[in-house]
Amino acid sequence: MRRAALALLGVFVPSGVRSALRISRIRWFLAGLATDQFADTFWLVTLGWVAGQNASPALYGAIMTVGTLPAMGLFLPGGSTSDRVGAGTVLLATSLARAGLAAVWLLFSMHSWSSGAIVVAVTIVAILYDTSIGYHAPARESYVTVLTSTEQQVADANDAERLIARLGQTLGAVSAGFFVGSHLGGAFVFFAITVVTWLIFVRVRRIAQREPQVAIPVSSASANYGGMKEGINLLRAEPVLLRTYPLQSLTSMAGGGTVTVGGVLLVHEHGWAGATYGLAMGLFVLGIFIGTRTGIAIRENAVARPVSIAVSGSLLAAIVEVAAALTPNSTVYLIGCLLIGLLTGPMGPILTGYAKVRAKSLEHEHGKVVAGRLLAPLNLGLSLEPVGYLVVAVSAATVSPGLGIVVLAALTIVVAIAALVSRAVQAARLPSNLS
């Protein structure tokens, strides 16, 4: 029984993730990441529900757009600030600010208001919350490179991040669904989870200060700090990142366009059963989880050309997206959604993992933290997923949703092929867990 339990543990919890969880500061950080992602997804679902219940369709679309735009213009300065003053400092400040916004929303929810007042309030909170993400996300993504001392630890911690973040997002979305009928109850949960997140990150900071794990200090406001321009120059010297960052962005847009928005529009266009959309989302998420676990196994077992494999997965996913966009058969579409998740899942452990490992290597090479600036363009690219929604929605209004999906998939195919023929991509490696 014990042997079977250990075997099962090995399937669901990879050895690298277990290694990362043995380090106290990383274990606490991952706990904070889980609650943080829970809060983000919980708020996104709450925003969509409250806006949809109190605004016209046109105003609803405007609120959802405005509520997710501010961060896009702040990721680059946010990454630069994270390197300059320290990812931990930025994370504490933004987490406290987010808890403050949640408190304001809770106080507002304690009273009855007109639909107009609710729309104004939820829009203001959404704009401010998304503004905080512009600084919060780069700090959150780069902090693990500060909390680790080797490239191996970075790779292990990134694997754990990918799995735990997905778990937090899923639980946040499901929990928010239970509270859509209780405005006050949802507001209280949102406030409580943001406070818990801030307290956990305070704990992480204290542990990190007691256990100096990196011999390289954060280059706060010193002449050694090169600013945003230096970050751009560092990125220009990274051929693998220059080819995989755009690919990750396009893959996110195409996948989101095919499933998140395209699913609803294709259901209406073909007259499929309404349950098709929910099932498509479930299969997509399941595929991503399995794909993420597969990507971790590829990295841990030192499979040859891991970056090329992840890029190939994105290429194949784009081909599946074309088939999903053009098929009139709901079963084929559902299988396609599962395959899209499965084929794009390895991007997190392998492509994002490679970027973080490079950030740690450059930190050792240059004697200063550069992760915030190096990863900020990736955060910006991934935040463009709503552009995919817009492309598919516009094509649905003019021709058909399938056209927009095909366009996004075609662009992904072109960028993926350009990455695959790169010798740098073919030669790229990640630390493995083989002894």
C-alpha positions, -999 to +999 in steps of 0.1 A: +000+000+000+028+024+009+046+016-023+015+022-043+009+055-025+044+066-033+040+057-069+008+076-071+025+106-055+052+104-081+026+106-109+008+137-096+037+154-078+069+154-099+102+150-081+112+185-090+081+199-074+087+179-043+123+192-042+110+228-044+084+222-016+112+211+007+126+247+007+107+267+033+107+301+016+096+285-018+069+265-001+054+296+015+057+315-017+038+288-036+011+289-009+008+327-015+008+321-053-021+297-049-042+322-029-032+350-052-043+332-083-075+322-065-082+359-058-075+370-094-098+344-109-124+350-083-125+387-090-126+382-128-157+359-125-172+384-100-166+413-123-181+395-153-212+385-133-218+419-116-213+438-148-234+414-168-263+417-144-263+455-142-252+467-176-264+465-212-245+441-235-225+470-251-217+485-217-208+451-203-182+446-231-168+480-224-165+473-187-147+440-193-123+456-218-115+486-196-112+464-166-085+443-182-065+470-201-045+491-176-020+463-168-009+460-204+008+494-203+025+488-170+042+454-173+075+468-186+079+496-160+065+471-135+093+446-143+119+474-141+106+485-107+107+449-095+144+447-103+152+481-089+134+480-055+131+442-051+104+418-062+095+411-025+090+447-017+068+453-048+048+422-041+040+432-005+030+467-016+007+456-044-008+428-023-017+453+004-032+476-022-053+448-036-065+439-001-075+476+003-095+475-029-112+443-018-121+460+015-136+489-004-157+465-025-168+447+007-180+479+023-198+489-009-215+454-010-229+459+025-255+484+011-281+484-016-274+505-047-289+512-080-277+494-111-260+526-123-240+530-090-230+493-091-217+497-126-197+527-117-182+511-086-173+478-102-157+496-131-135+518-108-125+488-087-117+468-118-095+496-133-076+500-100-072+463-095-059+457-130-036+487-126-020+469-096-015+438-117+008+458-140+033+459-111+021+428-091+024+402-119+061+410-129+071+409-092+052+376-087+067+360-117+103+371-110+103+366-072+111+329-075+144+337-091+153+358-061+142+330-037+164+304-054+201+300-056+206+278-087+191+273-121+180+238-110+160+253-082+145+278-106+133+251-129+119+230-101+101+260-085+087+270-119+072+235-124+055+238-090+043+273-099+027+261-131+007+233-113-002+253-083-012+284-102-036+263-124-050+248-092-056+282-076-072+296-108-096+266-110-106+268-074-111+305-077-134+302-107-154+274-091-157+292-058-168+324-075-195+304-093-210+294-059-212+330-048-227+347-078-260+348-061-246+363-029-230+397-036-220+402+000-207+367+006-186+369-025-172+402-015-162+388+019-144+358+004-126+381-020-114+404+009-104+375+031-083+357+005-065+390-005-056+395+032-044+359+036-023+364+005-006+395+019+001+378+052+017+348+034+039+371+014+049+389+046+059+355+059+079+347+027+098+380+030+107+373+067+120+338+059+140+351+029+156+377+051+166+351+077+179+327+051+201+346+026+200+324-004+215+345-031+250+361-028+239+388-053+221+418-038+191+435-054+206+465-072+183+491-057+188+526-071+225+520-075+247+528-105+247+491-111+211+492-121+206+497-158+169+504-160+144+493-186+167+500-215+192+474-201+164+449-198+155+454-235+192+450-245+194+418-225+164+404-243+178+413-277+208+391-269+185+361-261+176+344-295+155+317-279+134+342-259+130+365-290+114+335-308+094+320-281+079+351-264+058+360-295+049+324-299+036+321-264+015+353-269+000+341-301-006+306-288-025+322-258-046+344-282-054+315-305-063+291-278-084+316-259-101+327-292-109+291-301-122+279-267-131+308-244-149+330-269-150+308-300-168+281-281-198+303-274-200+316-309-196+282-326-223+268-304-247+295-317-235+292-353-239+254-355-268+250-332-249+227-308-262+218-274-255+246-248-236+221-227-210+219-254-194+251-242-190+240-206-177+206-217-152+223-241-138+245-213-135+215-190-117+194-216-094+224-224-084+228-187-079+191-183-057+190-214-036+219-201-031+201-168-020+169-185+001+188-209+018+207-180+026+175-163+040+161-196+062+192-200+075+187-165+084+151-172+102+162-204+122+187-185+130+164-155+141+134-177+164+155-199+145+146-231+164+160-261+154+194-276+128+202-249+122+238-263+117+225-298+092+199-284+072+227-267+073+248-299+061+218-319+032+214-295+021+250-302+024+243-339+003+212-338-022+230-315-026+257-342-034+230-368-060+215-345-075+250-340-080+253-377-099+219-377-119+229-347-129+262-363-141+246-395-158+215-383-196+214-380-194+185-357-195+192-319-177+160-310-147+169-333-147+203-317-146+189-282-118+165-290-100+195-305-103+215-273-088+186-253-059+184-278-053+221-278-049+221-240-027+190-241-004+203-268+000+238-253+004+227-217+041+221-219+047+258-227+047+267-190+072+242-176+095+244-207+092+278-224+085+299-193+108+277-173+136+284-198+131+321-195+133+320-157+164+298-159+180+323-182+171+351-159+189+333-131+220+327-153+221+363-163+218+373-126+249+353-118+267+366-149+259+403-144+259+404-106+224+419-103+187+409-105+173+411-141+143+387-139+117+414-136+128+432-168+136+400-187+102+384-179+080+416-183+077+413-221+064+378-216+039+390-191+028+416-216+025+391-244+004+367-224-019+395-212-028+401-249-051+370-249-082+393-250-070+405-284-077+369-296-112+373-281-117+405-300-105+391-333-129+361-331-158+383-320-153+408-349-150+379-374-182+364-360-200+397-365-188+401-401-183+366-416-180+337-390-161+330-358-141+303-376-124+329-398-109+347-368-097+315-353-081+304-386-063+338-388-049+335-353-039+299-359-022+307-392-001+335-375+008+310-347+020+284-373+042+310-391+059+321-358+062+284-346+080+274-378+103+304-376+112+292-340+117+256-350+142+264-377+163+284-353+195+266-342+194+284-309+159+269-302+171+235-313+201+237-290+183+251-259+183+230-228+169+231-193+183+216-160+170+180-155+164+160-124+184+130-135+211+121-110 
